[in-house]
């Protein structure tokens, strides 16, 4: 996992529960002296341990924490990579371009990113069906990212998640309903 993702988690934790909480999480779940640098890769297990630590501190399910993190992460990444986020005139355009544009830009920025496979199909003017597949199974974070993107574009969004890798499915299906 790239350091930029850890930096996004750090920003969320510091903003929500303080720097001391982040330091405690690092002490408990990261190698001694760890400082996350955006372009550097770190073990996925560290992110999952830190996220679980946040869930424990907040007494919330990990899935909820990952969704909150995803929503926050969208704003963090949009601010950090304004050139990418400014390419899209609408939420729908962004969602339909995740694999073909956004992931291609990520590949230009970072060597060997371990990106999910995402495809999106427009069902009608208010519904997009998205398929998500990743060995990391971060579909709840993906949901949060989508909510963050909807907020960025001032759109109201609800998501159904009728098929999930956590329930044994080959890939997740997310049905995006726009108002």
VEXLO-384772 format. One record per residue: residue number from 1; residue in one letter; chain; z, y, x of N, C-alpha, C in turn. Coordinates in steps of 0.05 Angstrom, whole numbers, padded with zeros to 5 digits, m for minus. Atoms other than C-alpha are relative to their C-alpha. Layout:
N
+-----+---------+--------+--------+--------+--------+--------+--------+--------+--------+--------+--------+
: num : residuo : cadena :    n.Z :    n.Y :    n.X :   ca.Z :   ca.Y :   ca.X :    c.Z :    c.Y :    c.X :
+-----+---------+--------+--------+--------+--------+--------+--------+--------+--------+--------+--------+
: NUM :       A :      A :      Z :      Y :      X :      Z :      Y :      X :      Z :      Y :      X :
...
+-----+---------+--------+--------+--------+--------+--------+--------+--------+--------+--------+--------+
This chain:
179
+-----+---------+--------+--------+--------+--------+--------+--------+--------+--------+--------+--------+
: num : residuo : cadena :    n.Z :    n.Y :    n.X :   ca.Z :   ca.Y :   ca.X :    c.Z :    c.Y :    c.X :
+-----+---------+--------+--------+--------+--------+--------+--------+--------+--------+--------+--------+
:   1 :       X :      A :  00000 : m00023 :  00017 :  00000 :  00000 :  00000 :  00000 :  00025 :  00018 :
:   2 :       X :      A :  00001 : m00024 : m00016 : m00018 :  00068 :  00027 :  00024 :  00018 : m00003 :
:   3 :       X :      A : m00023 : m00018 :  00000 :  00035 :  00118 :  00046 : m00001 :  00021 : m00021 :
:   4 :       X :      A :  00002 : m00021 :  00020 :  00008 :  00169 : m00003 :  00013 : m00009 : m00027 :
:   5 :       X :      A : m00013 :  00010 :  00024 :  00034 :  00124 : m00060 :  00030 :  00001 :  00003 :
:   6 :       X :      A : m00029 : m00002 : m00005 :  00103 :  00121 : m00028 :  00008 :  00029 : m00001 :
:   7 :       X :      A : m00007 : m00029 :  00001 :  00101 :  00197 : m00020 :  00001 :  00009 : m00029 :
:   8 :       X :      A : m00001 : m00007 :  00029 :  00086 :  00203 : m00094 :  00026 : m00010 : m00013 :
:   9 :       X :      A : m00025 :  00011 :  00010 :  00146 :  00158 : m00109 :  00024 :  00017 :  00010 :
:  10 :       X :      A : m00021 : m00017 : m00011 :  00189 :  00200 : m00063 :  00002 :  00026 : m00015 :
:  11 :       X :      A :  00000 : m00026 :  00014 :  00169 :  00264 : m00098 :  00013 : m00004 : m00028 :
:  12 :       X :      A : m00011 :  00005 :  00027 :  00186 :  00234 : m00166 :  00030 : m00004 :  00002 :
:  13 :       X :      A : m00029 :  00006 : m00002 :  00254 :  00207 : m00144 :  00015 :  00025 :  00008 :
:  14 :       X :      A : m00014 : m00025 : m00009 :  00274 :  00272 : m00108 :  00002 :  00019 : m00023 :
:  15 :       X :      A :  00000 : m00019 :  00022 :  00254 :  00313 : m00168 :  00018 : m00009 : m00023 :
:  16 :       X :      A : m00015 :  00011 :  00023 :  00287 :  00267 : m00219 :  00030 : m00004 :  00006 :
:  17 :       X :      A : m00028 :  00007 : m00005 :  00351 :  00245 : m00185 :  00011 :  00009 :  00028 :
:  18 :       X :      A : m00010 : m00013 : m00024 :  00355 :  00280 : m00118 : m00007 : m00014 :  00026 :
:  19 :       X :      A :  00006 :  00010 : m00027 :  00343 :  00272 : m00043 :  00020 : m00022 :  00009 :
:  20 :       X :      A : m00020 :  00020 : m00008 :  00408 :  00233 : m00034 : m00008 : m00027 : m00011 :
:  21 :       X :      A :  00008 :  00026 :  00013 :  00383 :  00180 : m00083 : m00024 : m00012 :  00016 :
:  22 :       X :      A :  00023 :  00011 : m00015 :  00317 :  00174 : m00044 :  00010 : m00011 :  00027 :
:  23 :       X :      A : m00011 :  00010 : m00026 :  00356 :  00167 :  00022 :  00014 : m00027 : m00004 :
:  24 :       X :      A : m00014 :  00025 :  00006 :  00399 :  00113 : m00010 : m00020 : m00023 : m00005 :
:  25 :       X :      A :  00021 :  00020 :  00005 :  00337 :  00076 : m00034 : m00013 : m00009 :  00026 :
:  26 :       X :      A :  00012 :  00007 : m00026 :  00306 :  00079 :  00035 :  00019 : m00017 :  00016 :
:  27 :       X :      A : m00020 :  00015 : m00016 :  00370 :  00054 :  00067 :  00002 : m00029 : m00011 :
:  28 :       X :      A : m00003 :  00026 :  00012 :  00373 : m00004 :  00018 : m00025 : m00017 :  00000 :
:  29 :       X :      A :  00024 :  00015 :  00005 :  00300 : m00023 :  00013 : m00023 :  00004 :  00020 :
:  30 :       X :      A :  00022 : m00006 : m00020 :  00260 :  00001 :  00074 :  00012 : m00005 :  00028 :
:  31 :       X :      A : m00009 :  00003 : m00027 :  00263 : m00013 :  00148 :  00014 :  00026 :  00010 :
:  32 :       X :      A : m00015 : m00023 : m00010 :  00311 :  00032 :  00186 : m00018 :  00021 :  00012 :
:  33 :       X :      A :  00015 : m00022 : m00011 :  00282 :  00100 :  00201 : m00028 :  00004 : m00012 :
:  34 :       X :      A :  00027 : m00001 :  00012 :  00221 :  00090 :  00156 : m00006 :  00028 : m00011 :
:  35 :       X :      A :  00011 : m00025 :  00011 :  00181 :  00153 :  00142 : m00029 : m00007 : m00009 :
:  36 :       X :      A :  00027 :  00007 :  00011 :  00119 :  00144 :  00098 : m00020 :  00022 :  00006 :
:  37 :       X :      A :  00021 : m00018 : m00007 :  00056 :  00176 :  00124 : m00024 : m00008 : m00018 :
:  38 :       X :      A :  00020 :  00005 :  00020 : m00001 :  00183 :  00073 : m00021 : m00020 :  00007 :
:  39 :       X :      A :  00023 :  00019 : m00005 : m00059 :  00147 :  00108 :  00008 : m00027 :  00011 :
:  40 :       X :      A : m00009 :  00025 : m00012 : m00016 :  00091 :  00137 :  00005 : m00021 : m00022 :
:  41 :       X :      A : m00006 :  00022 :  00019 : m00010 :  00023 :  00102 :  00028 : m00011 :  00006 :
:  42 :       X :      A : m00026 :  00012 : m00001 :  00058 : m00006 :  00087 :  00001 : m00025 : m00018 :
:  43 :       X :      A : m00001 :  00024 :  00017 :  00078 : m00073 :  00056 :  00005 :  00006 : m00029 :
:  44 :       X :      A : m00003 : m00003 :  00029 :  00071 : m00077 : m00019 :  00029 : m00005 : m00008 :
:  45 :       X :      A : m00028 :  00008 :  00007 :  00140 : m00109 : m00021 :  00019 :  00024 :  00002 :
:  46 :       X :      A : m00017 : m00024 : m00003 :  00171 : m00043 :  00002 : m00002 :  00017 : m00025 :
:  47 :       X :      A :  00003 : m00017 :  00024 :  00142 : m00005 : m00057 :  00013 : m00013 : m00024 :
:  48 :       X :      A : m00013 :  00014 :  00022 :  00164 : m00059 : m00106 :  00030 :  00001 :  00002 :
:  49 :       X :      A : m00029 : m00002 : m00004 :  00234 : m00059 : m00076 :  00010 :  00028 : m00007 :
:  50 :       X :      A : m00009 : m00028 :  00005 :  00239 :  00017 : m00079 : m00001 :  00005 : m00031 :
:  51 :       X :      A :  00003 : m00005 :  00029 :  00213 :  00018 : m00151 :  00022 : m00015 : m00015 :
:  52 :       X :      A : m00022 :  00014 :  00013 :  00263 : m00036 : m00171 :  00027 :  00014 :  00005 :
:  53 :       X :      A : m00024 : m00016 : m00005 :  00317 :  00005 : m00137 :  00003 :  00024 : m00018 :
:  54 :       X :      A :  00000 : m00023 :  00019 :  00297 :  00065 : m00179 :  00008 : m00010 : m00028 :
:  55 :       X :      A : m00007 :  00011 :  00027 :  00300 :  00021 : m00242 :  00029 : m00007 : m00002 :
:  56 :       X :      A : m00028 :  00006 :  00000 :  00369 : m00003 : m00222 :  00017 :  00025 : m00002 :
:  57 :       X :      A : m00015 : m00025 :  00000 :  00394 :  00068 : m00209 :  00000 :  00013 : m00028 :
:  58 :       X :      A :  00003 : m00012 :  00027 :  00367 :  00091 : m00277 :  00007 : m00018 : m00023 :
:  59 :       X :      A : m00006 :  00020 :  00020 :  00386 :  00028 : m00313 : m00022 : m00002 : m00021 :
:  60 :       X :      A :  00024 :  00002 :  00017 :  00315 :  00022 : m00340 : m00016 : m00025 :  00010 :
:  61 :       X :      A :  00017 :  00022 : m00008 :  00266 : m00036 : m00340 : m00021 :  00009 :  00021 :
:  62 :       X :      A :  00020 : m00006 : m00020 :  00219 : m00038 : m00280 : m00026 :  00009 : m00012 :
:  63 :       X :      A :  00025 : m00007 :  00013 :  00159 : m00034 : m00327 :  00000 :  00030 : m00009 :
:  64 :       X :      A : m00002 : m00028 :  00008 :  00184 :  00033 : m00354 : m00001 :  00019 :  00024 :
:  65 :       X :      A :  00000 : m00016 : m00024 :  00196 :  00060 : m00284 : m00028 :  00002 :  00011 :
:  66 :       X :      A :  00028 : m00001 : m00011 :  00126 :  00040 : m00262 : m00018 :  00017 : m00017 :
:  67 :       X :      A :  00016 : m00018 :  00017 :  00096 :  00075 : m00323 :  00006 :  00029 :  00005 :
:  68 :       X :      A : m00008 : m00027 : m00006 :  00136 :  00138 : m00309 : m00011 :  00008 :  00027 :
:  69 :       X :      A :  00011 : m00006 : m00027 :  00116 :  00134 : m00236 : m00030 :  00005 : m00001 :
:  70 :       X :      A :  00029 : m00003 :  00002 :  00042 :  00125 : m00254 : m00007 :  00028 : m00011 :
:  71 :       X :      A :  00005 : m00026 :  00012 :  00044 :  00187 : m00298 :  00004 :  00022 :  00019 :
:  72 :       X :      A : m00006 : m00020 : m00020 :  00076 :  00228 : m00244 : m00020 : m00001 :  00023 :
:  73 :       X :      A :  00018 :  00004 : m00023 :  00030 :  00199 : m00191 : m00027 :  00012 : m00005 :
:  74 :       X :      A :  00026 : m00012 :  00006 : m00032 :  00223 : m00227 :  00000 :  00030 :  00008 :
:  75 :       X :      A : m00002 : m00029 : m00007 : m00009 :  00296 : m00221 :  00002 :  00004 :  00030 :
:  76 :       X :      A : m00003 : m00002 : m00030 :  00012 :  00285 : m00148 : m00027 : m00004 :  00014 :
:  77 :       X :      A :  00026 :  00005 : m00012 : m00056 :  00255 : m00130 : m00021 :  00021 : m00007 :
:  78 :       X :      A :  00020 : m00021 :  00008 : m00096 :  00306 : m00170 :  00005 :  00026 :  00016 :
:  79 :       X :      A : m00006 : m00024 : m00016 : m00060 :  00362 : m00132 : m00008 : m00004 :  00029 :
:  80 :       X :      A :  00006 :  00006 : m00028 : m00069 :  00328 : m00065 : m00030 : m00002 :  00005 :
:  81 :       X :      A :  00029 :  00004 : m00003 : m00143 :  00312 : m00077 : m00015 :  00015 : m00021 :
:  82 :       X :      A :  00013 : m00017 :  00020 : m00168 :  00370 : m00118 : m00030 : m00003 : m00002 :
:  83 :       X :      A :  00028 :  00004 :  00000 : m00239 :  00356 : m00097 : m00009 : m00023 : m00017 :
:  84 :       X :      A :  00007 :  00023 :  00016 : m00238 :  00290 : m00132 :  00005 :  00006 : m00030 :
:  85 :       X :      A : m00007 : m00005 :  00028 : m00202 :  00312 : m00195 : m00018 :  00021 : m00013 :
:  86 :       X :      A :  00017 : m00022 :  00012 : m00247 :  00373 : m00204 : m00029 : m00010 : m00006 :
:  87 :       X :      A :  00026 :  00011 :  00005 : m00309 :  00328 : m00208 : m00004 : m00007 : m00030 :
:  88 :       X :      A :  00002 :  00011 :  00027 : m00294 :  00308 : m00280 :  00007 :  00022 : m00020 :
:  89 :       X :      A : m00004 : m00020 :  00021 : m00301 :  00353 : m00341 :  00019 : m00009 : m00022 :
:  90 :       X :      A : m00016 :  00011 :  00022 : m00262 :  00307 : m00387 :  00015 : m00025 :  00008 :
:  91 :       X :      A : m00015 :  00025 : m00004 : m00212 :  00250 : m00391 : m00019 : m00024 : m00002 :
:  92 :       X :      A :  00019 :  00022 :  00003 : m00267 :  00204 : m00416 : m00018 : m00003 :  00024 :
:  93 :       X :      A :  00017 :  00001 : m00024 : m00312 :  00221 : m00357 :  00015 : m00011 :  00023 :
:  94 :       X :      A : m00016 :  00011 : m00021 : m00256 :  00207 : m00309 :  00005 : m00030 : m00003 :
:  95 :       X :      A : m00005 :  00028 :  00005 : m00238 :  00140 : m00340 : m00025 : m00017 :  00005 :
:  96 :       X :      A :  00024 :  00016 : m00003 : m00310 :  00117 : m00341 : m00010 :  00000 :  00030 :
:  97 :       X :      A :  00008 : m00002 : m00028 : m00316 :  00136 : m00267 :  00020 : m00011 :  00020 :
:  98 :       X :      A : m00021 :  00009 : m00018 : m00254 :  00103 : m00239 : m00012 : m00017 :  00023 :
:  99 :       X :      A :  00011 :  00017 : m00021 : m00291 :  00047 : m00202 : m00023 :  00012 :  00014 :
: 100 :       X :      A :  00025 : m00009 : m00013 : m00357 :  00081 : m00189 :  00003 :  00025 :  00016 :
: 101 :       X :      A : m00003 : m00026 : m00015 : m00332 :  00149 : m00165 :  00027 :  00001 :  00014 :
: 102 :       X :      A : m00027 : m00004 : m00011 : m00257 :  00152 : m00155 :  00006 : m00020 :  00022 :
: 103 :       X :      A : m00005 :  00020 : m00020 : m00250 :  00086 : m00119 : m00018 :  00002 :  00024 :
: 104 :       X :      A :  00018 : m00004 : m00022 : m00311 :  00102 : m00077 :  00011 :  00023 :  00018 :
: 105 :       X :      A : m00012 : m00022 : m00015 : m00277 :  00168 : m00056 :  00024 : m00010 :  00016 :
: 106 :       X :      A : m00024 :  00011 : m00013 : m00213 :  00130 : m00040 : m00008 : m00016 :  00025 :
: 107 :       X :      A :  00010 :  00016 : m00022 : m00253 :  00083 :  00004 : m00009 :  00017 :  00024 :
: 108 :       X :      A :  00008 : m00018 : m00022 : m00280 :  00143 :  00043 :  00025 :  00011 :  00014 :
: 109 :       X :      A : m00024 : m00011 : m00011 : m00209 :  00169 :  00054 :  00017 : m00020 :  00016 :
: 110 :       X :      A : m00019 :  00020 : m00012 : m00173 :  00104 :  00072 : m00016 : m00025 :  00007 :
: 111 :       X :      A :  00012 :  00025 : m00008 : m00195 :  00043 :  00110 :  00013 : m00023 : m00016 :
: 112 :       X :      A : m00008 :  00024 :  00014 : m00191 : m00022 :  00071 :  00021 :  00004 : m00021 :
: 113 :       X :      A : m00019 : m00003 :  00022 : m00156 :  00003 :  00008 : m00001 : m00025 : m00017 :
: 114 :       X :      A : m00002 :  00023 :  00017 : m00133 : m00054 : m00036 :  00000 :  00010 : m00029 :
: 115 :       X :      A :  00002 : m00013 :  00027 : m00158 : m00025 : m00102 : m00003 : m00021 : m00022 :
: 116 :       X :      A :  00004 :  00018 :  00022 : m00156 : m00057 : m00170 : m00030 :  00002 : m00009 :
: 117 :       X :      A :  00026 :  00000 :  00012 : m00220 : m00075 : m00206 :  00004 :  00011 : m00029 :
: 118 :       X :      A : m00003 : m00012 :  00026 : m00228 : m00031 : m00267 : m00028 :  00005 : m00012 :
: 119 :       X :      A :  00025 : m00006 :  00014 : m00284 : m00028 : m00318 :  00008 :  00012 : m00027 :
: 120 :       X :      A : m00006 : m00013 :  00026 : m00287 :  00015 : m00380 : m00025 :  00001 : m00017 :
: 121 :       X :      A :  00022 : m00001 :  00019 : m00330 :  00012 : m00442 :  00009 :  00018 : m00023 :
: 122 :       X :      A : m00005 : m00018 :  00023 : m00334 :  00066 : m00495 : m00006 : m00016 : m00026 :
: 123 :       X :      A :  00005 :  00014 :  00026 : m00325 :  00034 : m00564 : m00009 :  00020 : m00021 :
: 124 :       X :      A :  00008 : m00021 :  00018 : m00330 :  00099 : m00603 :  00011 :  00026 :  00012 :
: 125 :       X :      A : m00008 : m00026 : m00012 : m00314 :  00173 : m00593 :  00030 :  00003 :  00004 :
: 126 :       X :      A : m00029 : m00002 : m00003 : m00239 :  00159 : m00596 :  00012 : m00025 :  00013 :
: 127 :       X :      A : m00010 :  00025 : m00010 : m00234 :  00090 : m00564 : m00015 : m00009 :  00025 :
: 128 :       X :      A :  00011 :  00011 : m00025 : m00245 :  00064 : m00493 :  00015 : m00026 :  00005 :
: 129 :       X :      A : m00013 :  00025 : m00008 : m00231 : m00008 : m00474 : m00003 : m00003 :  00030 :
: 130 :       X :      A : m00001 :  00002 : m00029 : m00210 : m00016 : m00402 :  00010 : m00027 :  00008 :
: 131 :       X :      A : m00009 :  00026 : m00011 : m00204 : m00081 : m00363 :  00010 :  00006 :  00028 :
: 132 :       X :      A : m00014 : m00005 : m00025 : m00156 : m00080 : m00304 :  00007 : m00027 :  00013 :
: 133 :       X :      A : m00007 :  00024 : m00015 : m00149 : m00134 : m00251 :  00008 :  00007 :  00028 :
: 134 :       X :      A : m00011 : m00006 : m00027 : m00107 : m00131 : m00188 :  00020 : m00022 :  00007 :
: 135 :       X :      A : m00020 :  00020 : m00009 : m00068 : m00181 : m00147 :  00028 :  00013 :  00001 :
: 136 :       X :      A : m00026 : m00013 :  00001 : m00012 : m00129 : m00148 :  00012 :  00001 : m00028 :
: 137 :       X :      A : m00009 :  00000 :  00028 : m00008 : m00131 : m00224 :  00015 :  00025 : m00007 :
: 138 :       X :      A : m00013 : m00026 :  00006 :  00009 : m00057 : m00229 : m00011 :  00013 : m00025 :
: 139 :       X :      A :  00012 : m00011 :  00024 : m00019 : m00050 : m00299 :  00017 :  00021 : m00014 :
: 140 :       X :      A : m00018 : m00020 :  00012 :  00042 : m00012 : m00323 : m00002 :  00027 :  00014 :
: 141 :       X :      A :  00005 : m00024 : m00016 :  00031 :  00038 : m00267 : m00027 :  00012 : m00008 :
: 142 :       X :      A :  00026 : m00009 :  00009 : m00042 :  00042 : m00288 :  00002 :  00014 : m00027 :
: 143 :       X :      A : m00004 : m00013 :  00026 : m00020 :  00058 : m00359 :  00011 :  00028 :  00005 :
: 144 :       X :      A : m00012 : m00026 : m00006 :  00023 :  00114 : m00331 : m00021 :  00020 :  00012 :
: 145 :       X :      A :  00022 : m00016 : m00011 : m00036 :  00140 : m00290 : m00018 :  00011 : m00022 :
: 146 :       X :      A :  00017 : m00008 :  00022 : m00078 :  00142 : m00353 :  00014 :  00021 : m00018 :
: 147 :       X :      A : m00014 : m00020 :  00015 : m00024 :  00180 : m00391 :  00001 :  00027 :  00016 :
: 148 :       X :      A :  00000 : m00024 : m00017 : m00020 :  00228 : m00332 : m00027 :  00014 : m00001 :
: 149 :       X :      A :  00027 : m00012 :  00002 : m00095 :  00238 : m00334 : m00005 :  00013 : m00027 :
: 150 :       X :      A :  00003 : m00012 :  00027 : m00094 :  00250 : m00409 :  00015 :  00027 : m00001 :
: 151 :       X :      A : m00015 : m00024 :  00000 : m00040 :  00302 : m00399 : m00015 :  00022 :  00016 :
: 152 :       X :      A :  00015 : m00018 : m00017 : m00081 :  00334 : m00343 : m00023 :  00013 : m00015 :
: 153 :       X :      A :  00023 : m00010 :  00015 : m00140 :  00341 : m00391 :  00008 :  00009 : m00028 :
: 154 :       X :      A : m00010 : m00009 :  00026 : m00096 :  00362 : m00450 : m00009 : m00017 : m00023 :
: 155 :       X :      A :  00008 :  00019 :  00021 : m00112 :  00299 : m00490 :  00024 : m00016 : m00009 :
: 156 :       X :      A : m00020 :  00018 :  00010 : m00067 :  00258 : m00534 : m00010 : m00028 :  00002 :
: 157 :       X :      A :  00008 :  00027 : m00005 : m00069 :  00185 : m00516 :  00021 : m00020 : m00008 :
: 158 :       X :      A : m00017 :  00023 :  00004 : m00039 :  00120 : m00540 : m00015 : m00024 :  00012 :
: 159 :       X :      A :  00012 :  00024 : m00013 : m00051 :  00054 : m00505 :  00011 : m00025 : m00012 :
: 160 :       X :      A : m00008 :  00027 :  00008 : m00050 : m00016 : m00532 : m00005 : m00018 :  00025 :
: 161 :       X :      A :  00002 :  00018 : m00024 : m00041 : m00072 : m00480 :  00001 : m00028 : m00011 :
: 162 :       X :      A :  00000 :  00026 :  00013 : m00061 : m00135 : m00519 : m00002 : m00024 :  00018 :
: 163 :       X :      A :  00004 :  00022 : m00019 : m00077 : m00177 : m00458 :  00011 :  00008 :  00027 :
: 164 :       X :      A : m00013 : m00009 : m00025 : m00035 : m00176 : m00394 :  00001 : m00023 :  00020 :
: 165 :       X :      A : m00002 :  00018 : m00022 : m00036 : m00210 : m00327 :  00028 : m00011 :  00003 :
: 166 :       X :      A : m00028 :  00009 : m00001 :  00040 : m00215 : m00331 :  00006 : m00022 : m00020 :
: 167 :       X :      A : m00003 :  00022 :  00020 :  00031 : m00262 : m00390 : m00020 : m00023 :  00006 :
: 168 :       X :      A :  00017 :  00022 : m00008 : m00018 : m00306 : m00353 : m00030 :  00005 : m00003 :
: 169 :       X :      A :  00028 : m00007 :  00004 : m00084 : m00271 : m00370 : m00013 :  00005 :  00028 :
: 170 :       X :      A :  00015 : m00005 : m00024 : m00138 : m00266 : m00317 : m00002 :  00030 :  00007 :
: 171 :       X :      A :  00000 : m00029 : m00003 : m00140 : m00190 : m00327 :  00013 :  00012 : m00024 :
: 172 :       X :      A : m00012 : m00015 :  00022 : m00107 : m00138 : m00370 : m00022 :  00014 : m00016 :
: 173 :       X :      A :  00017 : m00016 :  00017 : m00141 : m00105 : m00429 :  00017 :  00023 : m00010 :
: 174 :       X :      A : m00014 : m00024 :  00010 : m00119 : m00034 : m00444 : m00020 :  00014 : m00019 :
: 175 :       X :      A :  00016 : m00014 :  00020 : m00146 : m00002 : m00508 :  00011 :  00029 : m00002 :
: 176 :       X :      A : m00008 : m00028 : m00001 : m00144 :  00074 : m00501 : m00009 :  00013 : m00026 :
: 177 :       X :      A :  00006 : m00015 :  00025 : m00140 :  00113 : m00567 :  00005 :  00029 :  00005 :
: 178 :       X :      A : m00001 : m00029 : m00004 : m00154 :  00187 : m00562 :  00001 :  00014 : m00027 :
: 179 :       X :      A :  00000 : m00016 :  00024 : m00136 :  00238 : m00615 : m00016 :  00025 :  00004 :
+-----+---------+--------+--------+--------+--------+--------+--------+--------+--------+--------+--------+
